[in-house]
């Protein structure tokens, strides 16, 4: 509401431009009257302020969608197949590292499970490359700190080393191994100032053990299947696209566009998440006996359906309607693909069959031809009543 108040204050003409009050008021009065939101009598009194209020009410009316509640979305993500697999993998890695740490030494045992928990965190990229980079960065950081301790003497050099490492932090975020090395030097400098001068070797040992546990436990055949997360997100993307298409098919003319915009945004967001998960899974180290699955054809075809649905919304208002039965069959193909991804046992074969069926139904529906057409349609111009005006995709 602060932005609305600032907009309302800015709508009142300043004394320096008071001469333009009549022109601005006349323009705002005409816009309000053409919009049909306010009466002409209300627009005569405070046209700029009334225009602002009317636009705010229209924006609230257009945003009449009912997205999924955040708590329910969070529960679905946590309790879904991918969430259960990730949670079990984190729990096993942390438990194994804690047992090993308590067996080796009781003091400062928490370093090893903390390192394992950070490594196995599911949203930081491929597990294998992240683990290797963490080990390499720790070795480089310990070596750099050891070289500094052998070259300099006194109590001043850890402070200078910490300052130099802190200055490198903004640049170090470009690579995980470089960032790990810089953070290792920074932490070792702080600990050395606190009086612990033998911590470098212990941190290197803890990191080595944690990386080994994560590589072994995190890539177990039942836990290390990278296709599980991709399958869940691909099913969500296909289902969101189906909901978007069915809403466009069943929406009444003149219905507020808030729900359609929310469904379109949800479909493209889910597609982006699925593509990101597929790229991460392609870089993972797959366990033995787990075949690879090509997700890109299915995701590309689903994105083409979403693009064609967006073009279909324009032609529903300004052009001829394609055959509705073929479009309904395309929606049924999307539903079948989402169900196959959720309940399949032969993933590679079902993904291939779903992709081929989607391509065939998309070609028969005629929607893809609408997406290839230009969005400049011959519609009456609002000012002259003739000519060509650009069509904004609603």
Secondary structure as UniProt FT lines:
FT   HELIX           2..11
FT   HELIX           15..20
FT   HELIX           21..35
FT   HELIX           40..45
FT   HELIX           47..62
FT   HELIX           70..79
FT   HELIX           81..104
FT   TURN            107..109
FT   HELIX           110..119
FT   TURN            122..123
FT   HELIX           127..151
FT   HELIX           157..172
FT   TURN            173..174
FT   HELIX           176..193
FT   TURN            194..195
FT   HELIX           199..217
FT   TURN            218..219
FT   TURN            221..223
FT   HELIX           227..250
FT   TURN            253..254
FT   HELIX           258..282
FT   TURN            288..289
FT   HELIX           296..318
FT   HELIX           324..343
FT   HELIX           347..365
FT   HELIX           367..372
FT   TURN            382..384
//
